[in-house]
Amino acid sequence: MRRAEMLSSANPGVPDAWIIRGDALGVAGQTGEAARAYEMAANIRFDRNVALRLGGALVRAGNGARARQVVQLFLTQNPDDVDARRLCANVMLDMQDWRGALRLLQAVWAQVGDNDAILMSDLARAALESGDRTRALAYAAHAYRLMPGNPMMADIYGWILMRTGAAGPKAVDMLEKAVAMAPGIPLLQLHLGQAYAAAGRKGEAKLALGRAAAIQGFVGQKDAREALARL
């Protein structure tokens, strides 16, 4: 860290020196300071290397709006850059700009094809929240086919099955599988608890929702508590 600080201080007009400093700060968990170092690099030379680093650091620092501005600026200059499109789409998902995210993700899909499970799961989420349940289910099913041993793919498939009412008990089966593979992820417990509640399995719902509600810092903690209160 100290060497990175000395390097940027000795070479304030060299963007790579600020990038190295930002990388060191990011490794140390100082995401806000890392973003500021990348901003210094971007003010000198705004290229792909710094744009993606800066956008990612801003997301991790909780400044999604600024991250979106940075990546969209880069995209105006490089409209076909796959990684920039994906980063911008992820920012839009976090900001619940579902239609904007869906448009970008579909553009990425056209570039990279059908074999990226994470991309398909992101498409499923964006399509569901945009109101296109048919496509959401197709995307989620394909993501699960690509990576059936991944708990997040089982979760998105089960969650969309539940939200669309497409397959009855299969939704709970998928969400149970996800939790069995990764019981420590509170989002999976939340989704399973909501599925149990929808199926009238109140005792099991209370257990799963209680686990999710007990995790401090979990962004869905409020949703878990509200779901518990409705039981």
SERO-4910 file (N, C-alpha, C, O; in steps of 0.05 Angstrom, whole numbers):
BEGIN
 pado doro    nc1    nc2    nc3   cac1   cac2   cac3    cc1    cc2    cc3    oc1    oc2    oc3
  Met    A     17    -24      0      0      0      0     17     25      0     13     44    -16
  Arg    A     37     25     18     54     49     20     69     54     -6     72     77    -15
  Arg    A     79     33    -19     94     36    -44     75     46    -66     84     63    -82
  Ala    A     50     38    -66     31     47    -86     26     77    -82     23     92   -101
  Glu    A     23     86    -57     19    114    -50     43    131    -59     40    152    -71
  Met    A     67    120    -54     91    135    -62     93    137    -92    101    158   -102
  Leu    A     85    116   -106     87    116   -135     68    137   -147     76    152   -165
  Ser    A     43    138   -137     24    158   -148     32    186   -140     28    205   -156
  Ser    A     43    189   -116     52    216   -108     76    226   -124     78    250   -130
  Ala    A     93    207   -132    117    215   -147    110    218   -177    125    231   -192
  Asn    A     88    207   -186     80    208   -214     51    216   -217     35    200   -227
  Pro    A     43    240   -208     15    248   -208      2    250   -235    -22    250   -237
  Gly    A     19    253   -256      8    255   -283      7    230   -299      2    230   -323
  Val    A     14    207   -285     15    181   -299    -10    165   -290    -11    157   -267
  Pro    A    -28    159   -308    -53    145   -300    -47    117   -288    -61    108   -270
  Asp    A    -27    103   -299    -22     76   -289    -13     77   -259    -19     57   -245
  Ala    A     -1     98   -251      7    100   -223    -18    101   -205    -19     89   -183
  Trp    A    -38    116   -214    -63    118   -198    -79     92   -199    -92     85   -180
  Ile    A    -77     78   -222    -90     52   -224    -78     32   -204    -92     17   -190
  Ile    A    -52     32   -202    -38     14   -183    -47     21   -155    -52      3   -138
  Arg    A    -48     47   -149    -57     55   -122    -86     46   -117    -93     36    -96
  Gly    A   -103     49   -137   -131     41   -134   -133     11   -130   -149      1   -114
  Asp    A   -117     -5   -145   -117    -34   -141   -109    -42   -113   -121    -59   -101
  Ala    A    -88    -28   -103    -79    -34    -76   -100    -27    -55   -105    -42    -36
  Leu    A   -113     -5    -58   -134      3    -40   -158    -16    -41   -170    -22    -21
  Gly    A   -164    -25    -66   -186    -44    -69   -181    -70    -54   -199    -81    -41
  Val    A   -156    -80    -57   -149   -105    -43   -151   -101    -13   -158   -120      1
  Ala    A   -145    -77     -4   -147    -72     25   -175    -67     35   -180    -62     58
  Gly    A   -195    -67     16   -223    -63     23   -231    -34     25   -253    -28     35
  Gln    A   -214    -16     17   -220     13     18   -232     21     -8   -219     35    -24
  Thr    A   -257     13    -13   -269     17    -39   -273     46    -47   -270     54    -70
  Gly    A   -281     63    -27   -284     91    -33   -259    104    -41   -258    120    -61
  Glu    A   -237     98    -27   -211    109    -34   -201     98    -60   -189    113    -76
  Ala    A   -207     73    -66   -199     61    -91   -213     76   -114   -201     82   -134
  Ala    A   -239     81   -111   -254     96   -132   -242    123   -136   -240    132   -159
  Arg    A   -233    137   -115   -221    163   -118   -195    161   -133   -188    179   -150
  Ala    A   -180    141   -128   -154    137   -143   -160    132   -173   -147    143   -190
  Tyr    A   -180    116   -178   -187    111   -206   -198    136   -220   -194    140   -244
  Glu    A   -212    153   -205   -222    178   -215   -198    195   -224   -199    208   -245
  Met    A   -177    195   -208   -153    211   -216   -142    200   -242   -134    216   -260
  Ala    A   -140    173   -245   -131    162   -270   -149    169   -293   -139    175   -315
  Ala    A   -175    168   -288   -194    174   -310   -192    203   -319   -197    209   -342
  Asn    A   -186    221   -301   -183    249   -308   -159    254   -326   -158    273   -341
  Ile    A   -140    236   -325   -116    238   -342   -120    223   -369   -114    233   -390
  Arg    A   -131    198   -366   -136    182   -391   -160    164   -385   -158    146   -369
  Phe    A   -181    169   -400   -206    153   -396   -207    131   -417   -216    136   -439
  Asp    A   -197    107   -409   -198     85   -428   -212     61   -415   -223     64   -393
  Arg    A   -212     39   -429   -227     16   -419   -216      6   -392   -232     -1   -375
  Asn    A   -191      6   -390   -178     -5   -366   -188     10   -341   -195     -2   -321
  Val    A   -188     37   -342   -196     52   -319   -226     54   -316   -236     55   -294
  Ala    A   -240     54   -339   -270     57   -337   -282     33   -323   -299     37   -306
  Leu    A   -273      9   -330   -284    -15   -317   -276    -16   -287   -292    -24   -270
  Arg    A   -251     -9   -281   -243     -9   -253   -258     12   -237   -268      6   -215
  Leu    A   -261     35   -248   -276     56   -234   -305     49   -230   -316     53   -208
  Gly    A   -318     39   -251   -346     31   -248   -349     10   -227   -368     11   -211
  Gly    A   -332    -11   -227   -334    -32   -208   -329    -22   -179   -343    -30   -161
  Ala    A   -310     -4   -176   -304      6   -149   -327     23   -139   -334     22   -115
  Leu    A   -340     39   -156   -362     55   -148   -386     37   -140   -400     44   -121
  Val    A   -390     15   -154   -411     -4   -147   -406    -15   -119   -424    -15   -102
  Arg    A   -381    -24   -114   -374    -35    -88   -376    -14    -65   -381    -21    -42
  Ala    A   -372     11    -73   -374     32    -53   -402     42    -49   -407     59    -32
  Gly    A   -421     30    -63   -449     37    -60   -458     61    -76   -480     72    -70
  Asn    A   -443     70    -95   -450     93   -111   -458     84   -139   -444     89   -159
  Gly    A   -481     71   -141   -490     60   -166   -496     81   -187   -490     77   -211
  Ala    A   -507    104   -179   -514    125   -198   -489    135   -212   -489    138   -237
  Arg    A   -467    140   -197   -443    149   -209   -430    127   -226   -419    133   -248
  Ala    A   -431    102   -217   -421     80   -233   -435     79   -260   -422     74   -281
  Arg    A   -461     82   -260   -476     81   -285   -467    104   -304   -464    100   -328
  Gln    A   -463    128   -293   -453    150   -309   -427    144   -322   -423    149   -346
  Val    A   -408    133   -306   -381    127   -317   -383    106   -339   -371    110   -360
  Val    A   -397     85   -334   -397     63   -354   -413     71   -379   -405     64   -401
  Gln    A   -434     86   -375   -449     96   -398   -433    115   -415   -435    115   -440
  Leu    A   -416    131   -402   -398    149   -418   -379    132   -434   -374    138   -458
  Phe    A   -368    111   -422   -350     94   -437   -365     81   -460   -354     78   -482
  Leu    A   -390     72   -455   -405     58   -476   -412     77   -499   -414     67   -522
  Thr    A   -415    102   -494   -420    121   -517   -397    121   -536   -400    126   -560
  Gln    A   -373    117   -524   -348    117   -541   -342     89   -552   -328     87   -572
  Asn    A   -352     68   -538   -345     41   -545   -371     24   -542   -373      7   -524
  Pro    A   -390     28   -560   -417     16   -556   -418    -14   -557   -438    -25   -548
  Asp    A   -398    -27   -568   -399    -57   -570   -382    -71   -549   -378    -95   -551
  Asp    A   -372    -57   -529   -355    -69   -509   -371    -87   -491   -389    -78   -477
  Val    A   -366   -113   -491   -383   -133   -477   -381   -129   -447   -401   -128   -433
  Asp    A   -356   -126   -436   -353   -123   -407   -366    -97   -397   -378    -98   -375
  Ala    A   -364    -76   -412   -377    -51   -404   -407    -53   -404   -421    -43   -386
  Arg    A   -417    -67   -424   -446    -71   -425   -456    -87   -401   -477    -81   -389
  Arg    A   -441   -108   -394   -449   -125   -372   -447   -110   -346   -465   -112   -329
  Leu    A   -426    -94   -342   -424    -79   -317   -446    -58   -315   -458    -55   -294
  Cys    A   -452    -45   -337   -474    -25   -337   -501    -39   -331   -517    -28   -316
  Ala    A   -505    -62   -343   -530    -77   -338   -532    -85   -309   -554    -84   -297
  Asn    A   -510    -93   -297   -511   -101   -268   -517    -77   -251   -531    -80   -231
  Val    A   -506    -54   -258   -513    -30   -243   -543    -24   -245   -556    -17   -226
  Met    A   -554    -27   -270   -582    -22   -274   -599    -42   -259   -620    -34   -248
  Leu    A   -591    -67   -257   -605    -86   -241   -606    -78   -212   -627    -79   -199
  Asp    A   -584    -69   -201   -583    -60   -174   -601    -36   -169   -612    -32   -147
  Met    A   -603    -19   -189   -620      5   -187   -649      0   -196   -665     19   -196
  Gln    A   -655    -25   -202   -681    -34   -210   -691    -20   -236   -715    -15   -240
  Asp    A   -672    -14   -253   -679     -5   -281   -681    -30   -298   -662    -36   -313
  Trp    A   -703    -45   -295   -705    -71   -307   -704    -71   -337   -691    -87   -349
  Arg    A   -718    -52   -349   -719    -51   -378   -693    -43   -390   -684    -54   -411
  Gly    A   -679    -24   -378   -653    -16   -387   -633    -39   -385   -617    -44   -404
  Ala    A   -634    -53   -363   -616    -76   -359   -622    -97   -380   -604   -109   -391
  Leu    A   -648   -102   -384   -655   -123   -403   -645   -117   -431   -635   -135   -445
  Arg    A   -647    -92   -440   -638    -85   -466   -607    -90   -469   -598   -101   -489
  Leu    A   -592    -82   -449   -563    -86   -450   -556   -116   -449   -538   -125   -464
  Leu    A   -570   -131   -431   -564   -159   -429   -571   -174   -455   -556   -193   -462
  Gln    A   -592   -167   -468   -599   -179   -493   -578   -173   -514   -572   -190   -532
  Ala    A   -566   -149   -513   -545   -143   -532   -520   -159   -526   -507   -169   -545
  Val    A   -514   -164   -501   -491   -181   -494   -497   -209   -503   -479   -223   -514
  Trp    A   -521   -219   -499   -529   -246   -507   -525   -250   -537   -515   -271   -546
  Ala    A   -532   -229   -553   -528   -231   -581   -498   -233   -589   -491   -245   -609
  Gln    A   -481   -222   -571   -452   -223   -577   -439   -249   -568   -422   -260   -582
  Val    A   -447   -259   -544   -432   -281   -532   -446   -308   -535   -433   -329   -531
  Gly    A   -472   -309   -541   -486   -334   -545   -499   -344   -520   -503   -330   -500
  Asp    A   -506   -370   -521   -524   -382   -501   -510   -397   -478   -524   -408   -461
  Asn    A   -484   -397   -476   -470   -415   -458   -460   -402   -433   -442   -413   -419
  Asp    A   -470   -379   -426   -462   -364   -402   -485   -365   -382   -505   -350   -385
  Ala    A   -483   -382   -361   -505   -386   -342   -511   -360   -327   -534   -354   -322
  Ile    A   -490   -346   -319   -495   -321   -303   -510   -301   -320   -528   -287   -310
  Leu    A   -502   -298   -345   -516   -280   -363   -546   -288   -366   -563   -271   -365
  Met    A   -551   -314   -369   -578   -324   -372   -594   -318   -347   -618   -312   -348
  Ser    A   -582   -321   -323   -596   -316   -298   -602   -286   -295   -624   -279   -285
  Asp    A   -584   -269   -304   -589   -240   -303   -611   -233   -323   -628   -217   -316
  Leu    A   -611   -246   -346   -633   -241   -365   -660   -250   -353   -680   -236   -357
  Ala    A   -659   -272   -339   -684   -282   -327   -695   -262   -307   -719   -256   -307
  Arg    A   -678   -251   -290   -687   -232   -270   -697   -207   -282   -718   -197   -275
  Ala    A   -682   -196   -302   -691   -171   -315   -717   -175   -330   -735   -158   -329
  Ala    A   -720   -198   -344   -745   -203   -358   -769   -206   -339   -790   -196   -345
  Leu    A   -765   -220   -317   -786   -224   -298   -796   -197   -287   -820   -192   -287
  Glu    A   -777   -180   -279   -785   -154   -267   -795   -135   -289   -808   -115   -282
  Ser    A   -789   -140   -314   -800   -124   -336   -828   -133   -344   -841   -120   -361
  Gly    A   -837   -156   -333   -864   -165   -339   -865   -187   -360   -887   -196   -367
  Asp    A   -842   -196   -370   -842   -217   -391   -837   -244   -377   -814   -253   -377
  Arg    A   -858   -256   -367   -855   -281   -351   -847   -304   -369   -832   -322   -360
  Thr    A   -857   -305   -393   -850   -328   -411   -820   -329   -416   -808   -350   -414
  Arg    A   -809   -306   -424   -780   -306   -429   -764   -310   -403   -743   -323   -404
  Ala    A   -774   -298   -382   -759   -302   -356   -757   -331   -349   -735   -340   -341
  Leu    A   -778   -346   -353   -777   -375   -346   -759   -390   -365   -744   -408   -357
  Ala    A   -759   -382   -391   -741   -395   -410   -712   -390   -404   -695   -408   -405
  Tyr    A   -706   -365   -397   -678   -358   -390   -669   -373   -365   -647   -384   -364
  Ala    A   -686   -374   -345   -679   -386   -319   -675   -416   -323   -657   -428   -312
  Ala    A   -693   -429   -339   -690   -458   -344   -664   -464   -358   -651   -484   -352
  His    A   -657   -446   -377   -632   -451   -391   -607   -447   -373   -588   -462   -375
  Ala    A   -608   -427   -356   -587   -422   -337   -583   -446   -319   -560   -455   -314
  Tyr    A   -605   -458   -310   -603   -482   -293   -592   -506   -309   -577   -521   -298
  Arg    A   -600   -509   -334   -590   -531   -350   -560   -529   -353   -545   -549   -354
  Leu    A   -550   -504   -356   -521   -500   -360   -505   -506   -335   -483   -517   -336
  Met    A   -517   -499   -311   -502   -503   -286   -521   -514   -264   -527   -499   -245
  Pro    A   -530   -539   -266   -549   -549   -247   -537   -553   -219   -552   -555   -199
  Gly    A   -511   -553   -217   -498   -555   -190   -492   -529   -177   -479   -528   -156
  Asn    A   -500   -507   -189   -496   -480   -178   -520   -471   -162   -542   -471   -173
  Pro    A   -518   -465   -136   -541   -457   -120   -556   -433   -131   -580   -431   -128
  Met    A   -541   -414   -142   -554   -390   -152   -572   -396   -177   -592   -382   -181
  Met    A   -564   -415   -193   -580   -422   -216   -605   -437   -208   -627   -434   -219
  Ala    A   -602   -455   -188   -626   -468   -177   -645   -448   -164   -669   -451   -167
  Asp    A   -633   -428   -151   -650   -408   -137   -666   -391   -157   -690   -388   -154
  Ile    A   -652   -381   -178   -666   -364   -197   -688   -380   -212   -709   -369   -217
  Tyr    A   -682   -405   -218   -702   -422   -231   -726   -426   -213   -749   -423   -221
  Gly    A   -721   -434   -188   -742   -439   -169   -758   -414   -163   -783   -414   -162
  Trp    A   -744   -391   -160   -757   -366   -154   -776   -358   -177   -798   -348   -172
  Ile    A   -767   -361   -202   -784   -353   -224   -806   -372   -228   -828   -364   -236
  Leu    A   -802   -398   -223   -824   -417   -223   -845   -409   -203   -869   -410   -210
  Met    A   -837   -400   -180   -856   -392   -160   -871   -366   -168   -895   -364   -166
  Arg    A   -856   -347   -178   -868   -321   -185   -887   -324   -208   -906   -309   -210
  Thr    A   -881   -343   -226   -899   -346   -250   -920   -367   -245   -939   -369   -262
  Gly    A   -919   -382   -224   -938   -403   -219   -937   -425   -240   -958   -438   -245
  Ala    A   -913   -430   -251   -911   -447   -275   -910   -477   -268   -919   -493   -284
  Ala    A   -900   -484   -245   -895   -513   -241   -901   -523   -213   -892   -544   -205
  Gly    A   -917   -508   -198   -926   -518   -172   -903   -526   -153   -885   -510   -148
  Pro    A   -904   -551   -144   -884   -561   -124   -855   -560   -134   -836   -560   -118
  Lys    A   -851   -559   -160   -823   -558   -171   -808   -533   -162   -784   -534   -158
  Ala    A   -823   -511   -158   -810   -487   -148   -797   -491   -121   -774   -484   -117
  Val    A   -812   -504   -103   -802   -509    -76   -778   -529    -78   -758   -526    -64
  Asp    A   -781   -549    -95   -759   -568    -99   -733   -554   -107   -711   -560    -96
  Met    A   -735   -536   -126   -711   -522   -135   -699   -504   -113   -675   -503   -109
  Leu    A   -717   -490    -98   -707   -472    -77   -695   -488    -54   -676   -479    -41
  Glu    A   -707   -511    -48   -695   -529    -28   -667   -539    -36   -649   -540    -20
  Lys    A   -665   -545    -62   -639   -554    -72   -618   -531    -69   -595   -536    -61
  Ala    A   -626   -507    -76   -608   -484    -73   -598   -481    -45   -574   -477    -40
  Val    A   -617   -482    -25   -609   -479      3   -592   -502     12   -574   -498     28
  Ala    A   -598   -526      3   -582   -549     11   -553   -546      2   -535   -555     16
  Met    A   -549   -533    -21   -522   -530    -31   -508   -506    -17   -483   -506    -14
  Ala    A   -523   -486    -10   -511   -462      2   -528   -451     24   -541   -430     21
  Pro    A   -530   -464     47   -548   -456     69   -541   -430     81   -558   -417     95
  Gly    A   -516   -420     78   -508   -396     91   -515   -371     75   -509   -349     85
  Ile    A   -527   -373     52   -534   -349     36   -562   -340     43   -581   -355     37
  Pro    A   -565   -317     56   -592   -309     66   -612   -305     44   -636   -310     48
  Leu    A   -604   -297     20   -623   -293     -2   -637   -319     -9   -661   -319    -14
  Leu    A   -622   -341     -9   -634   -367    -15   -654   -375      7   -675   -386      1
  Gln    A   -648   -369     32   -666   -375     54   -691   -358     51   -713   -368     56
  Leu    A   -688   -333     43   -711   -315     40   -730   -326     18   -754   -328     22
  His    A   -719   -333     -5   -735   -343    -27   -749   -369    -19   -772   -373    -25
  Leu    A   -735   -387     -5   -747   -412      3   -769   -407     23   -791   -419     22
  Gly    A   -764   -389     42   -785   -382     61   -810   -371     48   -832   -377     56
  Gln    A   -806   -354     28   -829   -342     14   -844   -364     -1   -869   -363     -3
  Ala    A   -829   -383    -13   -842   -405    -27   -858   -423     -8   -880   -431    -14
  Tyr    A   -846   -429     15   -861   -444     35   -887   -430     43   -908   -442     46
  Ala    A   -885   -404     48   -908   -389     56   -930   -389     35   -953   -393     41
  Ala    A   -922   -387      9   -941   -388    -13   -954   -415    -15   -977   -417    -24
  Ala    A   -940   -436     -6   -951   -463     -7   -966   -470     18   -976   -493     21
  Gly    A   -968   -452     37   -982   -457     62   -967   -473     82   -978   -482    102
  Arg    A   -941   -475     78   -924   -490     97   -912   -471    117   -888   -464    116
  Lys    A   -928   -461    136   -921   -439    153   -898   -445    172   -880   -428    176
  Gly    A   -897   -469    183   -876   -476    201   -848   -475    188   -829   -464    199
  Glu    A   -847   -487    164   -821   -487    149   -815   -458    140   -791   -451    138
  Ala    A   -836   -443    133   -831   -416    124   -819   -399    147   -801   -384    142
  Lys    A   -829   -403    171   -818   -388    194   -789   -394    199   -773   -376    205
  Leu    A   -781   -419    196   -753   -427    200   -735   -413    179   -715   -402    186
  Ala    A   -742   -416    154   -726   -404    132   -725   -374    134   -703   -362    131
  Leu    A   -748   -362    138   -748   -332    139   -734   -322    164   -721   -301    163
  Gly    A   -736   -337    186   -721   -330    210   -691   -330    206   -677   -312    216
  Arg    A   -681   -349    191   -653   -350    185   -644   -326    169   -623   -314    174
  Ala    A   -661   -319    149   -654   -296    132   -656   -270    148   -638   -253    145
  Ala    A   -676   -267    165   -680   -243    181   -658   -239    202   -653   -216    211
  Ala    A   -644   -260    209   -624   -259    230   -597   -249    220   -579   -243    237
  Ile    A   -593   -247    194   -567   -239    183   -565   -209    181   -578   -196    165
  Gln    A   -548   -197    199   -544   -169    198   -530   -160    173   -511   -173    164
  Gly    A   -540   -138    161   -528   -128    137   -539   -140    111   -533   -131     89
  Phe    A   -556   -160    114   -569   -172     90   -589   -153     79   -606   -143     93
  Val    A   -587   -147     53   -604   -126     41   -633   -134     41   -651   -117     40
  Gly    A   -639   -160     43   -666   -169     43   -677   -174     71   -698   -186     74
  Gln    A   -663   -165     92   -671   -170    119   -699   -159    125   -715   -172    138
  Lys    A   -705   -135    115   -731   -123    119   -753   -140    106   -774   -144    118
  Asp    A   -748   -150     82   -767   -167     68   -773   -192     84   -795   -201     86
  Ala    A   -751   -204     95   -755   -228    111   -771   -223    136   -789   -239    143
  Arg    A   -766   -200    149   -782   -193    173   -811   -188    166   -829   -196    181
  Glu    A   -816   -175    144   -843   -169    136   -858   -195    129   -882   -198    135
  Ala    A   -844   -213    116   -856   -238    109   -863   -255    134   -884   -268    135
  Leu    A   -845   -254    153   -850   -267    179   -875   -255    192   -891   -270    203
  Ala    A   -877   -229    192   -900   -216    205   -927   -223    192   -948   -222    205
  Arg    A   -926   -231    167   -951   -238    153   -960   -266    159   -983   -273    153
  Leu    A   -943   -283    170   -950   -311    174   -969   -314    198   -977   -336    205
***
